[in-house]
Amino acid sequence: MPHCRFVAISVLVISFASEVPAQNNRVVFQISVEKRVYGERAPQPFHGVGTFDLLQGTAPLAGASCPNRSNAAGLLTCLVPCKASDELPLLIRVRPPSDQDTLGGWVAPTAQEVEVKKCVAKPAKLTMLYEDARYALNEFLSKQYFAKGTSQGGGAGGSAAGKLWVTQIAEGSAVAVNVSASAKTSDGREDLLQLHKLATEAARVPELRSANLSPEDRQLSEAIARWQILSKSALLEAQVSQALPPSAQTKLKITPTTDLSKFRFNLTEVDAALRVAPRSSAQQRLSDDVSTLKSLPATGAGAAAANKVIETWR
């Protein structure tokens, strides 16, 4: 009889011990996905966004996942394997999705980090805010080119002091000249790359891809196209100045522009200049890029492929 009691107690202890790791083999944290809609001040829950990547360094973290898309309240949960005995913290990079068709016209937030130690996640909840690209573009223009160095802040719909900066662009205007001149510095070129990226993302907004645009949306779409062309043409001039010797540059008549036909002419002129002489590796790369750009849409949502080309010009 005593022997039987010993066996029963042993089985109970073994069973309890086997359950302890099962209770501590994963930690859960939450993501709140929000969207800042163009024309509205307060963020709203963003339904249907996913799935988020969980990375350790640059590689996916084994066994970790955010299996579902955000629900109607914009919420989703992520699971990470862990051990309660771990003394060293595990740093996890949470990367939001950005290249899905349903996210066209939205600017994805930057990746954030979560630390897991002893099966405790810090923070236990992240907020990921997606911005309508029209809003993000208008804010960027305000800060970088129109209201830089001032205290003006963003208003409803992404406008500083209620101003729609996106439409304030025309061929030969003062702002076009200033934006073009910024390509002479590395910081200025970074701004131009971001400008082109945001303008191209804004062109993907579904409301601007309709066949029957309202007069306001048509004006906005045409202005976005001018920003796309201006940023590309200014970056092209900068690439030429770095790749070609001064003697070859004097024969070219390329200038930054907001006009599509003039930009196409610039591409043709650069292409011809690069073909007439033996080329260095840098000149060969530029020649390949120019040939590619000649075959791609320069404006609208289709300029996403061109954006991939000029991103290599960093």
C-alpha positions as CSV (number, residue, x, y, z in Angstrom):
1,M,0.0,0.0,0.0
2,P,2.7,2.5,0.9
3,H,4.4,1.5,-2.4
4,C,1.3,2.3,-4.3
5,R,1.0,5.8,-2.7
6,F,4.7,6.4,-3.7
7,V,4.0,5.5,-7.3
8,A,0.9,7.7,-7.5
9,I,2.8,10.7,-6.0
10,S,5.7,10.2,-8.4
11,V,3.4,10.1,-11.4
12,L,1.8,13.3,-10.2
13,V,5.1,15.1,-9.8
14,I,6.3,13.9,-13.2
15,S,3.1,15.1,-14.8
16,F,3.3,18.5,-13.2
17,A,6.9,18.9,-14.2
18,S,6.1,18.1,-17.8
19,E,3.4,20.9,-17.8
20,V,5.8,23.7,-16.6
21,P,7.7,24.0,-19.9
22,A,4.4,23.9,-21.8
23,Q,3.2,26.9,-19.9
24,N,6.3,28.9,-20.6
25,N,7.2,28.0,-24.1
26,R,5.9,31.1,-25.8
27,V,5.1,34.7,-25.2
28,V,2.3,36.7,-26.9
29,F,2.4,40.5,-27.7
30,Q,-0.1,42.6,-29.5
31,I,0.0,45.0,-32.5
32,S,-2.5,47.8,-33.0
33,V,-2.6,48.7,-36.7
34,E,-3.9,52.2,-37.4
35,K,-4.3,54.4,-40.5
36,R,-4.2,58.1,-41.0
37,V,-6.8,58.8,-43.7
38,Y,-6.3,61.7,-46.1
39,G,-8.4,64.6,-45.0
40,E,-9.0,63.4,-41.5
41,R,-7.1,64.3,-38.4
42,A,-7.5,61.3,-36.0
43,P,-6.1,57.8,-36.9
44,Q,-8.5,55.0,-37.4
45,P,-8.2,51.2,-36.9
46,F,-6.9,49.5,-40.0
47,H,-8.6,46.2,-40.8
48,G,-7.1,43.4,-42.8
49,V,-3.4,44.3,-42.6
50,G,-0.9,41.4,-42.3
51,T,1.1,39.4,-42.0
52,F,3.9,41.0,-40.0
53,D,7.4,39.6,-40.1
54,L,9.3,38.7,-37.0
55,L,13.1,38.9,-37.5
56,Q,16.2,38.2,-35.6
57,G,18.7,40.4,-37.3
58,T,17.8,40.1,-40.9
59,A,16.5,36.5,-40.8
60,P,13.0,35.2,-39.8
61,L,12.9,34.1,-36.2
62,A,12.2,30.3,-36.1
63,G,8.9,29.4,-34.6
64,A,7.8,33.0,-34.3
65,S,4.8,34.4,-36.2
66,C,2.0,36.9,-36.4
67,P,-0.4,34.4,-38.0
68,N,-3.5,36.6,-38.6
69,R,-4.3,39.9,-40.2
70,S,-5.6,42.8,-38.1
71,N,-9.3,42.5,-37.1
72,A,-12.0,45.1,-37.2
73,A,-10.5,46.9,-34.2
74,G,-7.1,46.9,-36.0
75,L,-5.6,44.4,-33.5
76,L,-3.6,41.2,-34.0
77,T,-1.4,39.0,-31.9
78,C,2.1,37.7,-32.4
79,L,3.7,34.5,-30.9
80,V,7.3,34.1,-30.0
81,P,8.9,30.9,-28.6
82,C,10.8,31.5,-25.3
83,K,12.1,29.9,-22.1
84,A,11.4,31.3,-18.6
85,S,15.0,30.5,-17.7
86,D,16.5,32.6,-20.4
87,E,18.7,35.3,-18.9
88,L,19.8,36.9,-22.1
89,P,17.2,39.2,-23.8
90,L,16.1,38.3,-27.4
91,L,15.7,41.4,-29.6
92,I,13.0,40.9,-32.2
93,R,12.5,43.2,-35.2
94,V,8.8,43.6,-36.1
95,R,8.5,44.5,-39.8
96,P,5.1,45.6,-41.2
97,P,4.0,44.5,-44.7
98,S,4.3,47.2,-47.4
99,D,4.2,45.6,-50.8
100,Q,0.7,44.1,-50.9
101,D,-1.8,45.2,-53.5
102,T,-4.3,46.1,-50.7
103,L,-1.7,48.5,-49.3
104,G,-1.3,50.5,-52.5
105,G,-1.3,54.2,-51.7
106,W,-0.3,53.7,-48.0
107,V,3.1,54.5,-46.5
108,A,4.1,51.7,-44.2
109,P,5.5,52.5,-40.8
110,T,9.1,51.7,-39.9
111,A,10.0,48.4,-38.2
112,Q,10.0,48.4,-34.4
113,E,11.7,46.2,-31.8
114,V,10.4,44.0,-29.1
115,E,12.6,42.6,-26.3
116,V,11.7,39.1,-24.9
117,K,13.4,38.0,-21.7
118,K,12.2,35.2,-19.4
119,C,9.0,35.0,-21.5
120,V,8.1,38.6,-20.9
121,A,7.7,40.9,-24.0
122,K,8.6,44.6,-23.7
123,P,6.6,46.4,-24.9
124,A,3.6,44.1,-24.8
125,K,1.8,46.2,-27.4
126,L,3.0,48.1,-30.5
127,T,1.2,50.6,-32.6
128,M,1.9,50.6,-36.3
129,L,0.5,53.7,-38.1
130,Y,0.0,53.6,-41.9
131,E,-0.3,57.0,-43.6
132,D,-2.2,57.8,-46.8
133,A,0.6,58.6,-49.2
134,R,-1.1,61.9,-50.2
135,Y,-0.9,63.0,-46.5
136,A,2.7,61.8,-46.2
137,L,3.8,63.5,-49.4
138,N,2.2,66.8,-48.4
139,E,3.8,66.7,-45.0
140,F,7.2,65.9,-46.5
141,L,6.9,68.8,-49.0
142,S,6.0,71.2,-46.3
143,K,8.9,70.3,-44.0
144,Q,11.6,69.9,-46.7
145,Y,10.8,72.6,-49.3
146,F,8.0,74.9,-48.3
147,A,8.1,75.5,-44.6
148,K,11.6,74.2,-43.7
149,G,13.0,76.0,-40.7
150,T,9.6,77.3,-39.6
151,S,7.3,76.2,-36.8
152,Q,4.4,75.3,-39.1
153,G,2.8,72.0,-38.2
154,G,0.5,69.6,-40.0
155,G,-3.1,70.3,-40.1
156,A,-6.1,68.1,-41.1
157,G,-5.4,66.0,-44.1
158,G,-1.7,66.5,-43.9
159,S,-1.5,70.1,-44.8
160,A,0.6,72.7,-43.0
161,A,-1.7,75.5,-41.9
162,G,-4.3,74.0,-44.2
163,K,-2.2,74.4,-47.3
164,L,-2.2,71.7,-50.0
165,W,1.5,72.0,-50.9
166,V,1.4,69.1,-53.4
167,T,-0.3,71.4,-56.0
168,Q,2.2,74.2,-55.6
169,I,4.5,73.1,-58.4
170,A,4.9,74.3,-62.0
171,E,7.6,74.3,-64.6
172,G,10.2,77.0,-63.9
173,S,8.7,78.0,-60.5
174,A,10.9,79.1,-57.7
175,V,10.2,75.9,-55.7
176,A,11.0,73.7,-58.8
177,V,14.4,75.5,-59.1
178,N,15.2,75.1,-55.4
179,V,14.2,71.4,-55.4
180,S,16.4,70.8,-58.5
181,A,19.3,72.6,-56.9
182,S,19.2,70.3,-53.8
183,A,20.5,67.4,-56.0
184,K,24.0,69.0,-55.7
185,T,24.4,67.6,-52.1
186,S,24.1,64.1,-50.8
187,D,21.4,65.1,-48.3
188,G,19.5,66.8,-51.1
189,R,19.6,63.7,-53.2
190,E,18.3,61.6,-50.3
191,D,15.4,64.0,-50.1
192,L,14.8,63.7,-53.8
193,L,14.8,59.9,-53.6
194,Q,12.2,60.1,-50.8
195,L,10.2,62.7,-52.7
196,H,10.0,60.4,-55.7
197,K,9.1,57.4,-53.6
198,L,6.3,59.2,-51.8
199,A,4.9,60.8,-55.0
200,T,4.9,57.4,-56.7
201,E,3.1,55.8,-53.7
202,A,0.6,58.7,-53.7
203,A,-0.1,58.0,-57.4
204,R,-1.2,54.4,-56.3
205,V,-4.1,55.7,-54.2
206,P,-7.2,54.0,-55.6
207,E,-9.1,57.3,-55.8
208,L,-6.5,58.7,-58.2
209,R,-6.6,55.7,-60.5
210,S,-10.2,56.1,-61.5
211,A,-11.1,56.8,-65.1
212,N,-13.5,59.6,-64.0
213,L,-11.6,61.9,-61.6
214,S,-13.2,64.9,-60.0
215,P,-11.6,68.3,-61.0
216,E,-9.9,68.3,-57.5
217,D,-8.5,64.8,-57.9
218,R,-7.4,65.5,-61.4
219,Q,-5.5,68.6,-60.3
220,L,-3.8,66.6,-57.5
221,S,-2.9,63.7,-59.8
222,E,-1.3,66.0,-62.4
223,A,0.6,67.8,-59.6
224,I,1.9,64.5,-58.2
225,A,3.1,63.5,-61.7
226,R,5.1,66.8,-61.9
227,W,6.8,66.0,-58.6
228,Q,7.7,62.5,-59.9
229,I,9.2,64.0,-63.1
230,L,11.0,66.8,-61.2
231,S,12.7,64.5,-58.7
232,K,13.7,62.0,-61.4
233,S,15.1,64.6,-63.7
234,A,17.1,66.4,-61.0
235,L,18.6,63.0,-59.9
236,L,19.4,62.2,-63.5
237,E,21.3,65.4,-63.9
238,A,23.2,64.6,-60.7
239,Q,24.1,61.1,-62.0
240,V,25.3,62.6,-65.2
241,S,27.5,65.1,-63.5
242,Q,29.2,62.3,-61.5
243,A,29.5,59.8,-64.3
244,L,30.6,61.9,-67.3
245,P,33.7,64.1,-67.7
246,P,33.1,67.9,-67.9
247,S,33.9,67.8,-71.7
248,A,31.0,65.4,-72.3
249,Q,28.6,67.3,-70.1
250,T,29.0,70.5,-71.9
251,K,27.5,68.9,-75.0
252,L,24.4,67.9,-73.2
253,K,21.4,70.2,-72.8
254,I,19.6,68.5,-69.9
255,T,18.0,70.4,-67.1
256,P,15.6,69.3,-64.3
257,T,12.0,69.7,-65.4
258,T,8.4,69.0,-64.5
259,D,7.4,68.4,-68.1
260,L,7.2,64.7,-69.2
261,S,8.2,65.3,-72.8
262,K,11.3,67.3,-71.7
263,F,12.3,64.5,-69.3
264,R,12.0,62.0,-72.1
265,F,14.2,64.2,-74.2
266,N,16.7,64.3,-71.4
267,L,16.8,60.5,-71.3
268,T,17.4,60.3,-75.0
269,E,20.2,62.9,-74.9
270,V,22.0,61.1,-72.0
271,D,21.6,57.7,-73.7
272,A,23.2,59.1,-76.9
273,A,26.1,60.7,-75.0
274,L,26.8,57.4,-73.2
275,R,26.9,55.5,-76.4
276,V,29.5,57.5,-78.3
277,A,32.6,56.6,-76.3
278,P,34.1,53.8,-74.3
279,R,32.4,53.6,-70.9
280,S,33.7,53.1,-67.4
281,S,31.8,50.7,-65.1
282,A,29.9,53.7,-63.6
283,Q,29.0,55.0,-67.1
284,Q,27.9,51.5,-68.1
285,R,25.6,51.2,-65.1
286,L,24.1,54.6,-65.9
287,S,23.6,53.7,-69.5
288,D,21.8,50.5,-68.5
289,D,19.6,52.5,-66.0
290,V,18.8,55.2,-68.7
291,S,17.8,52.5,-71.2
292,T,15.5,50.9,-68.6
293,L,14.0,54.3,-67.6
294,K,13.2,55.0,-71.3
295,S,11.1,51.9,-71.4
296,L,9.2,52.5,-68.2
297,P,6.3,54.8,-67.2
298,A,7.6,58.0,-65.7
299,T,4.4,59.0,-63.9
300,G,1.5,57.5,-62.2
301,A,1.3,54.2,-60.3
302,G,3.4,52.6,-63.1
303,A,6.4,54.6,-62.0
304,A,7.0,52.1,-59.2
305,A,9.3,50.2,-61.4
306,A,11.3,53.4,-62.2
307,N,11.5,54.1,-58.5
308,K,13.4,50.8,-58.1
309,V,15.9,52.0,-60.7
310,I,16.6,55.3,-59.1
311,E,16.8,53.8,-55.6
312,T,20.1,52.4,-56.8
313,W,21.4,55.9,-57.3
314,R,22.0,56.4,-53.6
